Amino acid sequence: MNFPSDLKYTKSHEWVRKSEGSAVVGITDYAQHEISDVVYIELPKVGQKVEQGKAVSVVESVKAAFDIYAPVSGVIKKINTLLESDPALINKDPYGKGWFFELTPDRPEQFESLLARDQYEHLIKQEAKG
């Protein structure tokens, strides 16, 4: 599995790419693999206020529907409309074309609660042990 070191991660398997004044969010390679073939995504609305740890989006796969949570609080700035017509991009390119939304964080200190790559890899190993 691939976990880029320039990203931050959540315990619920979202990734965050922080840039100046914004954060791009998607799900990890591990999550897309566990979910299986994505067939539909419900994206948040631009301008929607989101709270850290609260459901923002829903992904449906051939297995089930899964909530996607906001890694940090803020306002949705942009959504990946490509996913509406091609949700399989989440499986094909989870860290590139398969991103979900971009938000403007309003509590930057929340980034400190996110996991670094090595912490996230440790979490996955613990989950695998059951």
NUBAVO-533021 format. One record per residue (C-alpha): residue in three letters; z, y, x negated. Coordinates in steps of 0.25 Angstrom, whole numbers, padded with zeros to 4 digits, always signed. Example, Ala and Ser with C-alpha at 12.3 -4.5 7.8 and 13.67 -1.06 7.14 Angstrom:
// NUBAVO-533021
Ala+0031-0018-0049Ser+0029-0004-0055
This chain:
// NUBAVO-533021
Met+0000+0000+0000Asn-0003+0014-0004Phe+0008+0025-0004Pro+0003+0038-0011Ser+0014+0044-0019Asp+0010+0059-0015Leu+0015+0056+0000Lys+0028+0055+0006Tyr+0032+0044+0016Thr+0040+0041+0028Lys+0048+0029+0032Ser+0039+0028+0044His+0027+0027+0035Glu+0020+0040+0036Trp+0016+0047+0024Val+0016+0062+0021Arg+0007+0070+0011Lys+0013+0084+0009Ser+0005+0096+0005Glu+0008+0110+0006Gly+0013+0114+0020Ser+0009+0101+0026Ala+0010+0086+0027Val+0000+0075+0030Val+0005+0063+0037Gly+0000+0048+0038Ile+0005+0034+0038Thr+0006+0026+0025Asp-0002+0014+0021Tyr+0009+0005+0024Ala+0010+0011+0038Gln-0005+0010+0041His-0005-0005+0036Glu+0007-0008+0045Ile+0001-0002+0057Ser-0012-0009+0055Asp-0025-0004+0061Val-0023+0010+0067Val-0031+0012+0080Tyr-0026+0025+0085Ile-0017+0037+0081Glu-0011+0048+0089Leu-0010+0060+0080Pro+0000+0072+0083Lys-0005+0086+0087Val-0008+0097+0078Gly+0003+0107+0079Gln+0013+0096+0084Lys+0027+0098+0078Val+0032+0085+0072Glu+0046+0080+0067Gln+0049+0072+0055Gly+0051+0057+0060Lys+0045+0059+0074Ala+0033+0052+0079Val+0020+0061+0077Ser+0009+0051+0079Val+0005+0037+0084Val-0003+0027+0077Glu-0008+0015+0084Ser-0013+0003+0077Val-0018-0011+0082Lys-0003-0015+0080Ala+0005-0004+0088Ala+0007+0011+0089Phe+0016+0018+0078Asp+0022+0032+0077Ile+0019+0041+0066Tyr+0031+0050+0062Ala+0031+0064+0056Pro+0036+0063+0042Val+0040+0078+0042Ser+0042+0088+0053Gly+0031+0098+0055Val+0019+0102+0063Ile+0006+0094+0064Lys-0005+0102+0056Lys-0016+0093+0057Ile-0020+0078+0062Asn-0030+0068+0056Thr-0040+0068+0068Leu-0048+0057+0060Leu-0037+0047+0064Glu-0041+0049+0079Ser-0055+0043+0077Asp-0051+0034+0065Pro-0037+0030+0065Ala-0040+0019+0056Leu-0040+0029+0045Ile-0025+0027+0045Asn-0027+0013+0040Lys-0038+0016+0031Asp-0033+0029+0024Pro-0018+0031+0027Tyr-0016+0042+0016Gly-0029+0049+0018Lys-0038+0050+0030Gly-0027+0042+0038Trp-0017+0054+0038Phe-0011+0058+0052Phe-0007+0072+0052Glu-0003+0084+0044Leu+0009+0093+0047Thr+0015+0105+0042Pro+0030+0101+0039Asp+0041+0111+0044Arg+0052+0104+0037Pro+0047+0101+0022Glu+0061+0096+0018Gln+0057+0083+0027Phe+0048+0079+0016Glu+0060+0075+0008Ser+0063+0064+0018Leu+0050+0057+0015Leu+0048+0045+0006Ala+0041+0045-0007Arg+0031+0034-0010Asp+0041+0025-0017Gln+0051+0027-0006Tyr+0041+0023+0004Glu+0036+0011-0003His+0051+0006-0004Leu+0052+0008+0011Ile+0040-0001+0014Lys+0045-0011+0005Gln+0058-0011+0013Glu+0051-0012+0026Ala+0043-0024+0021Lys+0056-0031+0017Gly+0060-0029+0032
